[in-house]
Amino acid sequence: MRFSTVTILAAVLAAVSAAQFTVDIKNFSFVPATLNVQPGDNVTWTNSDAVAHTVTTDAAGFDSGSLAQGKTYTHTFAAAGTYAYHCSIHPTMKANVVSGTPTSGTGAAPSPSGKPSSGSALSAPAKVIMAVGAGAVALTQLL
Ligand SMILES: [Cu+2]
């Protein structure tokens, strides 16, 4: 029972490491105009305007194609960097997604979350069990 709980905890920790962000396309603008994410995070754009828009990177990258009202587009920012993008239908609509910390420059890779996180997930319950054990000993001595 305890081992399956630890396994689930490790799986949850791995799943939440990639965050989800949203950008609203509203009144001919991207909100927020600058979004900060970490490599591996997902961003979903939703067009709330009655007219179609696109999410298109200035440089080679990604292009949502035409998004009608209510349509969404999701992109995963696997690599660090600053991604300037615009609407190809309305070129004055401009915004940025900044992936990773700008000062760290190229490829400051996040620490591998596989084995270290599962290790800490295993050690945390062990500490709790030890603390509970110590408490039981202290209670026994009081009685
Ligand atoms: Cu547009």
Backbone and ligand atoms as CSV (ligand in chain L), in Angstrom:
chain,resi,resn,atom,element,x,y,z
A,1,MET,N,N,0.842,-1.202,0.000
A,1,MET,CA,C,0.000,0.000,0.000
A,1,MET,C,C,0.872,1.245,0.000
A,2,ARG,N,N,1.867,1.266,0.865
A,2,ARG,CA,C,2.718,2.438,0.977
A,2,ARG,C,C,3.519,2.655,-0.310
A,3,PHE,N,N,3.979,1.533,-0.929
A,3,PHE,CA,C,4.792,1.672,-2.129
A,3,PHE,C,C,3.971,2.214,-3.289
A,4,SER,N,N,2.710,1.801,-3.410
A,4,SER,CA,C,1.891,2.311,-4.502
A,4,SER,C,C,1.611,3.805,-4.300
A,5,THR,N,N,1.470,4.235,-3.068
A,5,THR,CA,C,1.266,5.659,-2.800
A,5,THR,C,C,2.480,6.461,-3.245
A,6,VAL,N,N,3.665,5.924,-2.967
A,6,VAL,CA,C,4.905,6.604,-3.374
A,6,VAL,C,C,4.983,6.671,-4.891
A,7,THR,N,N,4.595,5.589,-5.560
A,7,THR,CA,C,4.636,5.567,-7.022
A,7,THR,C,C,3.715,6.624,-7.603
A,8,ILE,N,N,2.528,6.736,-7.035
A,8,ILE,CA,C,1.565,7.738,-7.518
A,8,ILE,C,C,2.109,9.137,-7.270
A,9,LEU,N,N,2.715,9.353,-6.105
A,9,LEU,CA,C,3.285,10.659,-5.771
A,9,LEU,C,C,4.354,11.041,-6.784
A,10,ALA,N,N,5.232,10.099,-7.133
A,10,ALA,CA,C,6.294,10.374,-8.096
A,10,ALA,C,C,5.702,10.710,-9.457
A,11,ALA,N,N,4.652,10.009,-9.854
A,11,ALA,CA,C,4.014,10.259,-11.145
A,11,ALA,C,C,3.379,11.647,-11.167
A,12,VAL,N,N,2.754,12.034,-10.060
A,12,VAL,CA,C,2.129,13.356,-9.975
A,12,VAL,C,C,3.190,14.436,-10.053
A,13,LEU,N,N,4.309,14.250,-9.357
A,13,LEU,CA,C,5.393,15.234,-9.391
A,13,LEU,C,C,5.914,15.407,-10.807
A,14,ALA,N,N,6.051,14.313,-11.558
A,14,ALA,CA,C,6.539,14.390,-12.929
A,14,ALA,C,C,5.526,15.116,-13.808
A,15,ALA,N,N,4.241,14.866,-13.585
A,15,ALA,CA,C,3.194,15.449,-14.421
A,15,ALA,C,C,3.092,16.953,-14.212
A,16,VAL,N,N,3.229,17.410,-12.964
A,16,VAL,CA,C,3.045,18.833,-12.701
A,16,VAL,C,C,4.281,19.650,-13.051
A,17,SER,N,N,5.377,19.006,-13.424
A,17,SER,CA,C,6.587,19.764,-13.731
A,17,SER,C,C,6.427,20.577,-15.009
A,18,ALA,N,N,5.546,20.171,-15.930
A,18,ALA,CA,C,5.241,20.960,-17.121
A,18,ALA,C,C,3.991,21.784,-16.834
A,19,ALA,N,N,4.155,23.095,-16.776
A,19,ALA,CA,C,3.037,23.964,-16.430
A,19,ALA,C,C,2.221,24.317,-17.677
A,20,GLN,N,N,0.967,24.708,-17.454
A,20,GLN,CA,C,0.068,25.123,-18.520
A,20,GLN,C,C,-0.181,26.621,-18.399
A,21,PHE,N,N,0.003,27.334,-19.496
A,21,PHE,CA,C,-0.259,28.771,-19.505
A,21,PHE,C,C,-1.295,29.075,-20.572
A,22,THR,N,N,-1.985,30.202,-20.394
A,22,THR,CA,C,-2.976,30.604,-21.382
A,22,THR,C,C,-2.721,32.054,-21.800
A,23,VAL,N,N,-2.975,32.319,-23.073
A,23,VAL,CA,C,-2.933,33.679,-23.607
A,23,VAL,C,C,-4.275,33.931,-24.275
A,24,ASP,N,N,-4.887,35.047,-23.914
A,24,ASP,CA,C,-6.163,35.423,-24.501
A,24,ASP,C,C,-5.909,36.351,-25.687
A,25,ILE,N,N,-6.573,36.078,-26.800
A,25,ILE,CA,C,-6.505,36.983,-27.954
A,25,ILE,C,C,-7.809,37.768,-27.943
A,26,LYS,N,N,-7.679,39.056,-27.607
A,26,LYS,CA,C,-8.873,39.847,-27.304
A,26,LYS,C,C,-8.648,41.287,-27.736
A,27,ASN,N,N,-9.652,41.882,-28.372
A,27,ASN,CA,C,-9.565,43.286,-28.817
A,27,ASN,C,C,-8.288,43.547,-29.620
A,28,PHE,N,N,-7.978,42.627,-30.511
A,28,PHE,CA,C,-6.813,42.751,-31.396
A,28,PHE,C,C,-5.500,42.857,-30.622
A,29,SER,N,N,-5.397,42.122,-29.516
A,29,SER,CA,C,-4.127,42.074,-28.802
A,29,SER,C,C,-3.989,40.730,-28.087
A,30,PHE,N,N,-2.746,40.382,-27.791
A,30,PHE,CA,C,-2.441,39.158,-27.045
A,30,PHE,C,C,-2.285,39.541,-25.575
A,31,VAL,N,N,-2.991,38.843,-24.696
A,31,VAL,CA,C,-2.961,39.149,-23.261
A,31,VAL,C,C,-2.552,37.899,-22.486
A,32,PRO,N,N,-1.410,37.919,-21.770
A,32,PRO,CA,C,-0.478,39.046,-21.634
A,32,PRO,C,C,0.409,39.196,-22.867
A,33,ALA,N,N,0.944,40.421,-23.048
A,33,ALA,CA,C,1.810,40.690,-24.195
A,33,ALA,C,C,3.151,39.983,-24.055
A,34,THR,N,N,3.605,39.818,-22.826
A,34,THR,CA,C,4.821,39.042,-22.572
A,34,THR,C,C,4.497,37.975,-21.536
A,35,LEU,N,N,4.780,36.733,-21.891
A,35,LEU,CA,C,4.506,35.612,-20.999
A,35,LEU,C,C,5.818,34.903,-20.705
A,36,ASN,N,N,6.101,34.689,-19.426
A,36,ASN,CA,C,7.314,33.975,-19.021
A,36,ASN,C,C,6.971,32.530,-18.666
A,37,VAL,N,N,7.670,31.599,-19.320
A,37,VAL,CA,C,7.447,30.171,-19.067
A,37,VAL,C,C,8.802,29.511,-18.840
A,38,GLN,N,N,8.765,28.235,-18.507
A,38,GLN,CA,C,9.989,27.443,-18.394
A,38,GLN,C,C,10.001,26.406,-19.509
A,39,PRO,N,N,11.195,26.005,-19.971
A,39,PRO,CA,C,11.248,24.986,-21.031
A,39,PRO,C,C,10.424,23.755,-20.657
A,40,GLY,N,N,9.626,23.299,-21.605
A,40,GLY,CA,C,8.736,22.158,-21.371
A,40,GLY,C,C,7.304,22.560,-21.085
A,41,ASP,N,N,7.084,23.852,-20.794
A,41,ASP,CA,C,5.731,24.316,-20.479
A,41,ASP,C,C,4.879,24.440,-21.746
A,42,ASN,N,N,3.567,24.358,-21.554
A,42,ASN,CA,C,2.612,24.482,-22.649
A,42,ASN,C,C,1.896,25.824,-22.564
A,43,VAL,N,N,1.663,26.417,-23.723
A,43,VAL,CA,C,0.886,27.658,-23.786
A,43,VAL,C,C,-0.281,27.441,-24.742
A,44,THR,N,N,-1.479,27.798,-24.292
A,44,THR,CA,C,-2.667,27.698,-25.128
A,44,THR,C,C,-3.236,29.091,-25.376
A,45,TRP,N,N,-3.368,29.446,-26.652
A,45,TRP,CA,C,-3.986,30.714,-27.049
A,45,TRP,C,C,-5.455,30.459,-27.349
A,46,THR,N,N,-6.315,31.369,-26.934
A,46,THR,CA,C,-7.738,31.291,-27.237
A,46,THR,C,C,-8.170,32.592,-27.908
A,47,ASN,N,N,-8.770,32.484,-29.081
A,47,ASN,CA,C,-9.256,33.676,-29.771
A,47,ASN,C,C,-10.640,34.055,-29.257
A,48,SER,N,N,-10.693,35.176,-28.533
A,48,SER,CA,C,-11.968,35.656,-28.002
A,48,SER,C,C,-12.597,36.724,-28.884
A,49,ASP,N,N,-11.934,37.076,-29.981
A,49,ASP,CA,C,-12.486,38.086,-30.889
A,49,ASP,C,C,-13.432,37.444,-31.904
A,50,ALA,N,N,-14.290,38.294,-32.481
A,50,ALA,CA,C,-15.241,37.816,-33.492
A,50,ALA,C,C,-14.560,37.590,-34.840
A,51,VAL,N,N,-13.350,38.157,-35.005
A,51,VAL,CA,C,-12.611,37.970,-36.252
A,51,VAL,C,C,-11.489,36.969,-36.029
A,52,ALA,N,N,-11.008,36.384,-37.122
A,52,ALA,CA,C,-9.954,35.374,-37.038
A,52,ALA,C,C,-8.598,36.021,-36.780
A,53,HIS,N,N,-7.750,35.304,-36.037
A,53,HIS,CA,C,-6.370,35.723,-35.794
A,53,HIS,C,C,-5.467,34.504,-35.983
A,54,THR,N,N,-4.153,34.768,-36.004
A,54,THR,CA,C,-3.182,33.669,-36.001
A,54,THR,C,C,-2.171,33.906,-34.890
A,55,VAL,N,N,-1.475,32.854,-34.530
A,55,VAL,CA,C,-0.326,32.929,-33.620
A,55,VAL,C,C,0.861,32.446,-34.442
A,56,THR,N,N,1.693,33.403,-34.873
A,56,THR,CA,C,2.759,33.107,-35.832
A,56,THR,C,C,4.073,33.695,-35.339
A,57,THR,N,N,5.094,32.878,-35.200
A,57,THR,CA,C,6.386,33.400,-34.742
A,57,THR,C,C,7.008,34.273,-35.823
A,58,ASP,N,N,7.711,35.333,-35.379
A,58,ASP,CA,C,8.375,36.247,-36.313
A,58,ASP,C,C,9.440,35.489,-37.103
A,59,ALA,N,N,10.250,34.696,-36.381
A,59,ALA,CA,C,11.242,33.843,-37.028
A,59,ALA,C,C,10.600,32.481,-37.282
A,60,ALA,N,N,11.348,31.606,-37.912
A,60,ALA,CA,C,10.834,30.249,-38.116
A,60,ALA,C,C,10.536,29.625,-36.759
A,61,GLY,N,N,9.399,29.004,-36.636
A,61,GLY,CA,C,9.016,28.449,-35.339
A,61,GLY,C,C,7.714,27.707,-35.470
A,62,PHE,N,N,6.616,28.422,-35.191
A,62,PHE,CA,C,5.315,27.771,-35.298
A,62,PHE,C,C,4.291,28.759,-35.830
A,63,ASP,N,N,3.208,28.212,-36.328
A,63,ASP,CA,C,2.134,29.028,-36.903
A,63,ASP,C,C,0.817,28.294,-36.663
A,64,SER,N,N,-0.097,28.972,-35.990
A,64,SER,CA,C,-1.365,28.329,-35.650
A,64,SER,C,C,-2.271,28.172,-36.870
A,65,GLY,N,N,-2.027,28.985,-37.910
A,65,GLY,CA,C,-3.027,29.090,-38.959
A,65,GLY,C,C,-4.174,29.939,-38.449
A,66,SER,N,N,-5.190,30.135,-39.273
A,66,SER,CA,C,-6.301,31.007,-38.913
A,66,SER,C,C,-7.140,30.395,-37.799
A,67,LEU,N,N,-7.322,31.173,-36.731
A,67,LEU,CA,C,-8.128,30.723,-35.599
A,67,LEU,C,C,-9.423,31.530,-35.566
A,68,ALA,N,N,-10.535,30.874,-35.782
A,68,ALA,CA,C,-11.830,31.548,-35.687
A,68,ALA,C,C,-12.163,31.803,-34.218
A,69,GLN,N,N,-13.214,32.564,-33.985
A,69,GLN,CA,C,-13.617,32.871,-32.611
A,69,GLN,C,C,-13.837,31.594,-31.807
A,70,GLY,N,N,-13.256,31.562,-30.601
A,70,GLY,CA,C,-13.425,30.415,-29.719
A,70,GLY,C,C,-12.433,29.292,-29.951
A,71,LYS,N,N,-11.666,29.378,-31.027
A,71,LYS,CA,C,-10.699,28.317,-31.322
A,71,LYS,C,C,-9.434,28.507,-30.491
A,72,THR,N,N,-8.744,27.393,-30.217
A,72,THR,CA,C,-7.524,27.442,-29.424
A,72,THR,C,C,-6.363,26.834,-30.199
A,73,TYR,N,N,-5.174,27.223,-29.773
A,73,TYR,CA,C,-3.943,26.667,-30.339
A,73,TYR,C,C,-2.960,26.475,-29.191
A,74,THR,N,N,-2.339,25.302,-29.121
A,74,THR,CA,C,-1.405,25.009,-28.035
A,74,THR,C,C,-0.033,24.702,-28.602
A,75,HIS,N,N,0.996,25.270,-27.968
A,75,HIS,CA,C,2.377,24.995,-28.364
A,75,HIS,C,C,3.193,24.695,-27.108
A,76,THR,N,N,4.060,23.685,-27.194
A,76,THR,CA,C,4.981,23.358,-26.105
A,76,THR,C,C,6.332,24.000,-26.381
A,77,PHE,N,N,6.812,24.807,-25.432
A,77,PHE,CA,C,8.102,25.478,-25.591
A,77,PHE,C,C,9.193,24.586,-25.014
A,78,ALA,N,N,9.715,23.707,-25.863
A,78,ALA,CA,C,10.685,22.719,-25.404
A,78,ALA,C,C,12.023,23.360,-25.066
A,79,ALA,N,N,12.407,24.372,-25.834
A,79,ALA,CA,C,13.728,24.981,-25.665
A,79,ALA,C,C,13.625,26.370,-25.055
A,80,ALA,N,N,14.678,26.776,-24.354
A,80,ALA,CA,C,14.743,28.134,-23.815
A,80,ALA,C,C,14.933,29.128,-24.951
A,81,GLY,N,N,14.472,30.356,-24.708
A,81,GLY,CA,C,14.644,31.396,-25.716
A,81,GLY,C,C,13.514,32.397,-25.656
A,82,THR,N,N,13.658,33.471,-26.420
A,82,THR,CA,C,12.602,34.471,-26.524
A,82,THR,C,C,11.914,34.300,-27.873
A,83,TYR,N,N,10.615,34.101,-27.826
A,83,TYR,CA,C,9.840,33.837,-29.034
A,83,TYR,C,C,8.932,35.036,-29.312
A,84,ALA,N,N,9.330,35.862,-30.268
A,84,ALA,CA,C,8.476,36.968,-30.695
A,84,ALA,C,C,7.467,36.423,-31.702
A,85,TYR,N,N,6.195,36.812,-31.527
A,85,TYR,CA,C,5.186,36.322,-32.454
A,85,TYR,C,C,4.189,37.429,-32.767
A,86,HIS,N,N,3.372,37.178,-33.758
A,86,HIS,CA,C,2.424,38.193,-34.220
A,86,HIS,C,C,1.210,37.495,-34.829
A,87,CYS,N,N,0.243,38.298,-35.238
A,87,CYS,CA,C,-0.891,37.785,-36.000
A,87,CYS,C,C,-0.620,38.094,-37.470
A,88,SER,N,N,-0.624,37.075,-38.311
A,88,SER,CA,C,-0.281,37.304,-39.717
A,88,SER,C,C,-1.390,38.042,-40.470
A,89,ILE,N,N,-2.602,38.060,-39.882
A,89,ILE,CA,C,-3.708,38.795,-40.506
A,89,ILE,C,C,-3.653,40.267,-40.117
A,90,HIS,N,N,-3.227,40.526,-38.874
A,90,HIS,CA,C,-3.124,41.894,-38.354
A,90,HIS,C,C,-1.707,42.082,-37.826
A,91,PRO,N,N,-0.761,42.475,-38.694
A,91,PRO,CA,C,0.672,42.501,-38.310
A,91,PRO,C,C,1.009,43.433,-37.157
A,92,THR,N,N,0.091,44.344,-36.788
A,92,THR,CA,C,0.383,45.213,-35.647
A,92,THR,C,C,0.203,44.481,-34.319
A,93,MET,N,N,-0.426,43.316,-34.353
A,93,MET,CA,C,-0.592,42.530,-33.127
A,93,MET,C,C,0.707,41.769,-32.872
A,94,LYS,N,N,1.408,42.162,-31.795
A,94,LYS,CA,C,2.702,41.554,-31.490
A,94,LYS,C,C,2.778,41.192,-30.016
A,95,ALA,N,N,3.508,40.107,-29.711
A,95,ALA,CA,C,3.694,39.685,-28.321
A,95,ALA,C,C,4.903,38.768,-28.242
A,96,ASN,N,N,5.249,38.379,-27.020
A,96,ASN,CA,C,6.424,37.533,-26.806
A,96,ASN,C,C,6.122,36.430,-25.801
A,97,VAL,N,N,6.766,35.281,-26.004
A,97,VAL,CA,C,6.860,34.265,-24.963
A,97,VAL,C,C,8.344,34.095,-24.654
A,98,VAL,N,N,8.683,34.262,-23.368
A,98,VAL,CA,C,10.070,34.080,-22.931
A,98,VAL,C,C,10.149,32.765,-22.166
A,99,SER,N,N,10.914,31.829,-22.734
A,99,SER,CA,C,11.056,30.509,-22.124
A,99,SER,C,C,12.386,30.422,-21.407
A,100,GLY,N,N,12.344,30.179,-20.112
A,100,GLY,CA,C,13.565,30.155,-19.314
A,100,GLY,C,C,13.936,31.552,-18.864
A,101,THR,N,N,14.955,31.672,-18.029
A,101,THR,CA,C,15.385,32.982,-17.543
A,101,THR,C,C,16.267,33.641,-18.590
A,102,PRO,N,N,15.956,34.884,-18.982
A,102,PRO,CA,C,16.699,35.559,-20.049
A,102,PRO,C,C,18.186,35.697,-19.759
A,103,THR,N,N,18.557,35.869,-18.489
A,103,THR,CA,C,19.959,36.106,-18.144
A,103,THR,C,C,20.811,34.852,-18.286
A,104,SER,N,N,20.191,33.664,-18.242
A,104,SER,CA,C,20.976,32.428,-18.266
A,104,SER,C,C,21.464,32.096,-19.669
A,105,GLY,N,N,20.979,32.810,-20.661
A,105,GLY,CA,C,21.481,32.617,-22.020
A,105,GLY,C,C,21.101,31.273,-22.597
A,106,THR,N,N,22.061,30.608,-23.226
A,106,THR,CA,C,21.754,29.411,-23.993
A,106,THR,C,C,21.611,28.191,-23.099
A,107,GLY,N,N,20.569,27.465,-23.357
A,107,GLY,CA,C,20.390,26.105,-22.852
A,107,GLY,C,C,20.744,25.837,-21.414
A,108,ALA,N,N,20.297,26.681,-20.485
A,108,ALA,CA,C,20.430,26.315,-19.082
A,108,ALA,C,C,19.393,25.240,-18.795
A,109,ALA,N,N,19.816,23.999,-18.963
A,109,ALA,CA,C,18.873,22.884,-18.875
A,109,ALA,C,C,18.358,22.739,-17.457
A,110,PRO,N,N,17.054,22.522,-17.303
A,110,PRO,CA,C,16.534,22.252,-15.967
A,110,PRO,C,C,17.103,20.940,-15.439
A,111,SER,N,N,17.275,20.865,-14.136
A,111,SER,CA,C,17.851,19.647,-13.562
A,111,SER,C,C,16.971,18.457,-13.908
A,112,PRO,N,N,17.596,17.344,-14.285
A,112,PRO,CA,C,16.796,16.165,-14.651
A,112,PRO,C,C,15.898,15.757,-13.499
A,113,SER,N,N,14.606,15.624,-13.790
A,113,SER,CA,C,13.640,15.417,-12.712
A,113,SER,C,C,13.333,13.942,-12.491
A,114,GLY,N,N,13.975,13.068,-13.220
A,114,GLY,CA,C,13.660,11.640,-13.105
A,114,GLY,C,C,14.080,11.023,-11.791
A,115,LYS,N,N,15.356,10.661,-11.670
A,115,LYS,CA,C,15.792,9.908,-10.503
A,115,LYS,C,C,15.878,10.736,-9.227
A,116,PRO,N,N,16.387,12.001,-9.273
A,116,PRO,CA,C,16.450,12.765,-8.019
A,116,PRO,C,C,15.090,12.966,-7.374
A,117,SER,N,N,14.051,13.261,-8.182
A,117,SER,CA,C,12.745,13.530,-7.584
A,117,SER,C,C,12.120,12.255,-7.013
A,118,SER,N,N,12.336,11.112,-7.694
A,118,SER,CA,C,11.774,9.875,-7.158
A,118,SER,C,C,12.524,9.488,-5.891
A,119,GLY,N,N,13.817,9.844,-5.828
A,119,GLY,CA,C,14.600,9.578,-4.623
A,119,GLY,C,C,14.076,10.368,-3.438
A,120,SER,N,N,13.781,11.664,-3.665
A,120,SER,CA,C,13.282,12.477,-2.562
A,120,SER,C,C,11.867,12.062,-2.197
A,121,ALA,N,N,11.098,11.602,-3.191
A,121,ALA,CA,C,9.744,11.132,-2.902
A,121,ALA,C,C,9.780,9.894,-2.008
A,122,LEU,N,N,10.813,9.064,-2.207
A,122,LEU,CA,C,10.944,7.862,-1.384
A,122,LEU,C,C,11.428,8.208,0.017
A,123,SER,N,N,12.334,9.203,0.137
A,123,SER,CA,C,12.917,9.497,1.438
A,123,SER,C,C,11.944,10.261,2.329
A,124,ALA,N,N,11.041,11.050,1.730
A,124,ALA,CA,C,10.117,11.826,2.556
A,124,ALA,C,C,9.210,10.944,3.416
A,125,PRO,N,N,8.537,9.926,2.835
A,125,PRO,CA,C,7.717,9.059,3.689
A,125,PRO,C,C,8.541,8.338,4.744
A,126,ALA,N,N,9.804,7.967,4.414
A,126,ALA,CA,C,10.657,7.291,5.388
A,126,ALA,C,C,10.883,8.184,6.600
A,127,LYS,N,N,11.107,9.475,6.363
A,127,LYS,CA,C,11.299,10.425,7.466
A,127,LYS,C,C,10.033,10.537,8.302
A,128,VAL,N,N,8.887,10.546,7.632
A,128,VAL,CA,C,7.618,10.637,8.346
A,128,VAL,C,C,7.446,9.417,9.242
A,129,ILE,N,N,7.770,8.239,8.693
A,129,ILE,CA,C,7.629,7.004,9.474
A,129,ILE,C,C,8.559,7.053,10.683
A,130,MET,N,N,9.791,7.549,10.481
A,130,MET,CA,C,10.743,7.660,11.584
A,130,MET,C,C,10.221,8.626,12.636
A,131,ALA,N,N,9.649,9.751,12.189
A,131,ALA,CA,C,9.132,10.740,13.132
A,131,ALA,C,C,7.969,10.160,13.916
A,132,VAL,N,N,7.089,9.431,13.229
A,132,VAL,CA,C,5.955,8.803,13.906
A,132,VAL,C,C,6.465,7.777,14.901
A,133,GLY,N,N,7.488,7.041,14.495
A,133,GLY,CA,C,8.080,6.039,15.377
A,133,GLY,C,C,8.658,6.693,16.634
A,134,ALA,N,N,9.383,7.792,16.469
A,134,ALA,CA,C,9.969,8.498,17.597
A,134,ALA,C,C,8.884,9.021,18.520
A,135,GLY,N,N,7.788,9.503,17.930
A,135,GLY,CA,C,6.663,10.005,18.719
A,135,GLY,C,C,6.046,8.897,19.552
A,136,ALA,N,N,5.939,7.715,18.961
A,136,ALA,CA,C,5.359,6.578,19.680
A,136,ALA,C,C,6.237,6.191,20.850
A,137,VAL,N,N,7.571,6.231,20.638
A,137,VAL,CA,C,8.504,5.927,21.724
A,137,VAL,C,C,8.358,6.945,22.832
A,138,ALA,N,N,8.263,8.241,22.466
A,138,ALA,CA,C,8.131,9.295,23.470
A,138,ALA,C,C,6.835,9.123,24.255
A,139,LEU,N,N,5.748,8.775,23.569
A,139,LEU,CA,C,4.461,8.561,24.232
A,139,LEU,C,C,4.562,7.383,25.208
A,140,THR,N,N,5.242,6.314,24.765
A,140,THR,CA,C,5.393,5.131,25.611
A,140,THR,C,C,6.146,5.488,26.885
A,141,GLN,N,N,7.171,6.352,26.736
A,141,GLN,CA,C,7.956,6.744,27.910
A,141,GLN,C,C,7.129,7.604,28.869
A,142,LEU,N,N,6.232,8.432,28.293
A,142,LEU,CA,C,5.361,9.271,29.145
A,142,LEU,C,C,4.384,8.418,29.929
A,143,LEU,N,N,3.879,7.363,29.255
A,143,LEU,CA,C,2.920,6.492,29.920
A,143,LEU,C,C,3.688,5.531,30.821
L,1,CU,CU,CU,-5.335,39.111,-35.960
